[in-house]
Amino acid sequence: MIDFTLNHFELLGLPVRYAIDAKALDAAYRELQRSVHPDRHAASDDASRRLALQAAARVNEAYRTLADPVGTVLAEWTRPN
């Protein structure tokens, strides 16, 4: 699964900077989403399915934030040093 303590940049394995390479962002998102998507955990127990759903939501949030230039700035400003 994923580490929920990582910031958006760390989660997607991207360098912390304003100008994000859209292709790198898309590739990182798709690769990570492929591993955490709830459909991959459909046969798992309830707790694992809930965790997969939360992980997929976190990955979606990171992608949406970093895909938006304003969101990227906010993610940079609010990330821990």
Stockholm file with secondary structure:
# STOCKHOLM 1.0

chainA/1-81         MIDFTLNHFELLGLPVRYAIDAKALDAAYRELQRSVHPDRHAASDDASRRLALQAAARVNEAYRTLADPVGTVLAEWTRPN
#=GR chainA/1-81 SS CCCTTSCHHHHHTCCSCSSCCHHHHHHHHHHHHHHHCGGGGTTSCHHHHHHHHHHHHHHHHHHHHHHSHHHHHHHHHHSCC
#=GC SS_cons        CCCTTSCHHHHHTCCSCSSCCHHHHHHHHHHHHHHHCGGGGTTSCHHHHHHHHHHHHHHHHHHHHHHSHHHHHHHHHHSCC
//
